[in-house]
Amino acid sequence: MDPGPNPTPDDKGLAALSLRAPAALPPDFAAVPEIEDEEEEEDDDEGYFTAASRGGSSSTAAWKEEMEGLEEEEEEEDGPPSPSSSGYAGERGSSLASSAAGGAGIEEPDHHDVDAPQPHGPGAEDWARDKKHADEDDASASWRKRKKHFFILSNSGKPIYSRYGDEHKLAGFSATLQAIVSFVENSADHIKFVRAGKHQIVFLVKGPIYLVCISCTEESYEGLRGQLELMYGQMLLILTKSVNRCFEKNPKFDMAPLLGGTDAVFLSLIRAFSWNPATFLHAYTCLPLAQATRRAASAVLQDIADSGVLFALLMCEHKVISLVGAQKATLHPDDILLLANFILSSESFRTSESFSPICLPRYNPMAFLYAYVHFFDENTYLTLLTTRPDAFYDLKDSRARIQDVLLKANVLLEVQRSLHENALRVEDVPVELSSQSTSLPAQSSQGNSQSLSSEMAIGGPAGLWHFIYKSIYLDQYVSSEFASPIRNPKQQKRLYKAYQKFYASMHDKASGPHRTQFRRDEDYVLFCWITQDFELYAAFNPLADKTQAIKICNRVCQWIRDLENEIFVYGESTLAWQYHHCWGDI
Amino acid sequence: MAANAGNKIRNAKVVLLGDVGAGKSSLVLRFVKGQFVEFQESTIGAAFFSQTLAVSDETVKFEIWDTAGQERYHSLAPMYYRGAAAAIVVYDISNQASFIRAKKWVQELQAQGNPNTVVALAGNKADLLETRQVQIEEAKTYAQENGLFFMETSAKTATNVNDIFYEIAKRLLQGQPAQNPQAGMVLSQRPNERVVSSASCCS
């Protein structure tokens, strides 16, 4: 089954959605030409304007008072503007979104967007550097030219978060977005997305909170919607869903101050959308470690979990070293992603031990847990989650015990070594099946000489450049290092975008799910293979031979199975996942 | 600052309260690590530090809770100030709103805190003389009326940072009777964490 690499369904389904009148939406939005190169650079690579830009304004009623139901001071009303023009847009969008669903995800893969030369790697200090451009608003030409906006607003149209520009100055714009949503809802319908020229406007309604992405990055509707879901999850992680109660008491509640100081968190999540496969695979990845090393870490974490900690996670940057949960408690991969993003993007956690309330939206969106966070070194950190607000000193003791064991078992040293050495490289994919369970570099290209031009020899066998393997039962994935043809971050980001589209088309509810897909364009050959046990995404040289590529994919899978004890975490909690593998939708 | 062998060590829990951006974390980092960064990131939840300070023949081991100034964490504050031996309420002398916020914290401490808690008022960023909005006299008067002790501090230049902690230590060792460690205290339920302190005076 091949949903097809052809670009036409897209035209059929979506062309009708296009808003020809530029006035139909945010004025001039579609009419503004894009800034090409430098724009996308800015997309990800910007200076710091982070926490401070939203911090100062929070002298309104305290969170506590909100939660306890004290009266909120009266707010000025933001009268929603006339919905006449934007209402038109909404109506079209909603009526056509369903018919377009089949086409979404197999949009033609032309890439004229230019990507950021920013290293994607988990260098936390870089992430916080995104500029918010707080001086901009919707009247600024530069603001309108940005390729990907994210907004969070309330159902009364009050801005809560904007990726670019100062939320306060975007009140009018937020009101417009709110009007679009409510216009469609007034006709007992729900808006999914609107297409306006090159722009796609994706809406996600979560009770009193609306999330909107406006993008001209040619990502699929499903992909963008998934990103909005994660933005919402990140917000819940900080505030819990009980923030909804504030809106029940006061529909005009101004929520923005409650997110004070978290710009860096959202910006780093938005950056992750373009480099971290966990954002669309809904799986986490582990740091490769010798089985004995990981076992030592898991054993001590398990001890702690047995003594009243709900979850204990030892991570290195975004990679899990070990995680355990108390009986029957399981941690969703999205929660791991959001938690790691929160911790890594908040510099405050690195300066000392911290104790902070956080919510795991997939575990329980209504309740706070308390997180004890401690960094053992620059990138390795322990998170202990508990329901007890008074547990700090106990957790501090637990941490000391864990640290002792980790030091004695050399775990922290091994982690540092693994970080630099243990990556999976496509060059190491064994070419001969007989060489199973070795991880020696595959120099035996003679074996496949017919498909290996000199150009092909760059990268892995048969022109393999990169792969991602996701174990469905474990909710874990591994991805290879990037081969030299995609060494630069711009190319990597583009590949991830291609994977995301591929993922969306493989999981398309209307036409899929599909088992395999093979697609060739000018940039790569992409191959995807989904079975009951795993999903494999692989990128090859665009000239790669199909038969050879498929053969190599089989070997990659075999290789992964040979290495599985080192690259995946198998714990009691993961066993629980195998038997209770029943994650619902958000 | 290291404790001498014969010293009595007294543990003292100190909490820092104040508006976003007043400089709570900067004060603590200056005191604990001797560091200062111009753009200190927002604190998440609360950060824990410890530092010892020798006062005459006694040593005070501060357990410092640097709380986040963000509104959403306000409801957690009682967890930290209840049972605290001392609280430092911090404002930014170049920001009138932060002074108003500081007064609210003082009120809350007076209403809900432990009456034995030593409360210090710190007018931070004292190096920003050109943009001063809170006059030193105003703050001094307010502090006197409310039984606080007051200092202007600068985490950037280190002015009065050690002094404010030293002053707290002195006051704890002087006037304060031994704290009742269980009085409404949430965070220090670990029994062995509290060293029973003698009420002896010094200097």
Interface residues (C-beta under 8 A of the other chain):
Chain A: Y48 T50 A51 A52 G55 G56 S58 S59 T60 A62 W63 K64 M67 A128 I238 L239 P257 L258 L259 G260 G261 T262 A264 F342 S346 E347 S348 F349 T351 S352 E353 S354 F355 S356 P357 A371 P389 D390 F392 Y393 D394 K396 D397
Chain B: D19 V20 G21 S25 L29 F39 E41 S42 T43 I44 G45 A46 A47 F48 F49 D66 A68 G69 Q70 E71 R72 Y73 H74 S75 L76 M79 N95 A97 I100 R101 V186 L187 S188 Q189 R190 E193
